[in-house]
Amino acid sequence: MSLKTLFDEFNQSVSEIRDVINDNLAFHTHLAKTEEWSQICSALDTLDDTALAMDAYWSVQFDPDAQNNGSAYLFIYGLLQAMCLQQNAIMSLAKCFDLTIKVANEYPFMAQVREHRDWAVGHPVTNSHGPHTLSRPNLHRDSFELVSNNSKVTLRQRIGTESICSGQFREGKQALQRIKTAVAQKREGWSVS
């Protein structure tokens, strides 16, 4: 399945959750009075924004001479950070509807993305697995190389950016479908007092 198709399906899932919330005025009004309302709105907006950021990654000018161009780091750091923000928004939205989503246990691809982000961007120097860095000569739009060092071995891992975006959208859509079901159940269980 193409990245564009996965992107569209992910965005459709976000829209469907908005529709379940908004198509019943009484339920929408009820939710708007809850403590979770701001979190619901923020999570949905963050899902939209991070999907746009991930989509923009493929359309913005990326200098192929990454060795001498600091913007390549911004592209990779930004992509990985947007992906983790998206995961956080999914988990926060789920919590608003009494659903627990544990990325590490339930969505192995998203957990791997989070690990790449932590090692490359979040905590590259001080980490229980040793220091990590991005290989400057191997920063490209379609992939980057994560180098991990410990006292015994140096590990080089090439990470395909289209692959991680596709996996994120695929598993993110699955999580959003679970959230949509939880929202619908909460709406059906709610009655006007």
N, C-alpha and C positions, 0 to 999 in steps of 0.2 A: 504494500500500500504506500502511496506517495506521501511525502512529508506534508504537502499542501492538503491532501485529503484528511490526514490525521489532524492537522491544524484546524481545518473546517469542522471536523467532527467534535473536537475538543470545545471549540467555541459554541457549537450547537448545544452541547451538553450544559454549558454555563447558561445559555439563553433559556433552555428548558427549565432549569432550576429557578431562574427569575420568573418565568411564566407561571410555574406552580405557586410561587409566592404571591405574584401580582394578579392572577386571574380571579381570585376570590377577594373582593374588597374587604369583607369582614375579617378574613384571616390576615390579610395584609395590614389592616388597621390594628388588629390584635398584636401582631409581631412588632409593629412600629412602636408599641408601648412597652416592649420588653427590654431588659438590660442588654440582650444580645443583638438588638437591631443594628446598632452602629457596627458591631463586629460582622454581622451578615453582609451589610452594605460594603464595608471595607474589603472583606474577603472576595466578594463577587467582583468588585472593581479591580482588585489586585490580580485576580485570575485573568480578566480581560487585558490588563496592562502588561502582565508578564508574557502573555501569548503574543501581544503586539511586539514586545521587545525581542522575543525569540524569532518571530517572523522577520523583523527588521534586520536581524543578524545576517540574513541571506541576501538582503537587497542593498545594504549600505556598502560603500566602497571599502574594500579591504586590500591594503597594500601587499602585494605578493612578496615584497622584500622585507619580510618580518624580522630579519636579523637586525636591521637598522631602524626599525619602526616601532616605537613604544605603543602605538595604537593597536597593534596586534594583541598585546597584553590586555588592553581595555576590552577588546572584542571578546576574548576568551574569558576573562574575569567576569565581564558583564553577562555573558551567556550563562555561565555556571551560577552566578548569583541570582539571575532572573529565574532559573530553574528551581533553586532552593526556595526563593520567595513564593513561587507558585505552589510548591509542596506545602509550605507553611500555611498558605491561604486555604488549601484543600483541607488540611487538618483542623484549622480554626473553624471553617464553615461546618465541617462535620460535627464538631463539638457543640455548636449552637443548636443542633438538632439531635443531641444525645447519642451521637454515633462516634465511636472511637476508631480512628484510622491510624494505624501504626505503620509508617512507611517501611521501617526496617524489617518488619515481620510479614507484611502483606504484599508489598510491591517491591520485589527485589531489584528491578531495573532502576526505579527511582532511588532506592537505597544506595545503589552503586553510583548514581549521579551525585548524590549528597556526599558520598565518600570522596569522589573526585574533586568536588568543590572544596571540601574541608582540607584535603591534602594540597590542592593547588592554590587556593585563594584564602580559605578561612584560617587555617593553622599550619602553614607550610613548614615552619621552622621547628616549633615545639609540638611534637606529636608522638604518641606512644609507639608508632611504627617507624620512627626515624624522620629526619628532615626530607622534604620534598621540594621539587622545583619544576618549572616548565622549561623545557629545552628550547632556548631561543632560536636556534636554526630550524627547529621543527614546529614552529607555530604557523599554521595555515588555516584558511577558512574551513576546509573540510576535515582537518584533524589537528591534534596537538599531541606532544609527547610529554608525559609526566614521568619524571625521574625520581625514584625513591632510593634513599641510601640508608643503610644501617652499618654497623661495624663489620658485618660479614659479607654483604652482597649489595650490588647496585642493580636495581630493577628499572627497566625502561618499558613503559606501557604507552602504545599509540592509541589514542582515543578519537574515534570518528565523531565529529560534531553532528552530522545528519543522523547517525545512529542513536546518539543520546537524546537528540530532540524527538525523534520518532518514538523511542521507548517512553520518554516522559509523557508525550501526548497520549500514547496508547494506554499506559497505566493510569494517567491522570483522568482520562475519559472513564475508565472502569470505576475509579473512586468516585467521580462525579455522578455516575449512574447510581451508585449506592446512596449517595447523599440525596439525589432526587427522590429515590424511593422513601428515604427517611422523612424528607420534607412532606411528601404526599401523605404518608401515614400520620404524621403529626397534624396535618391539615384536616384529614378525615376524622381523627380522634378529637379534634377541637370543636367545641360547639359554642354558639353564641349564648352568653349568660344573660 
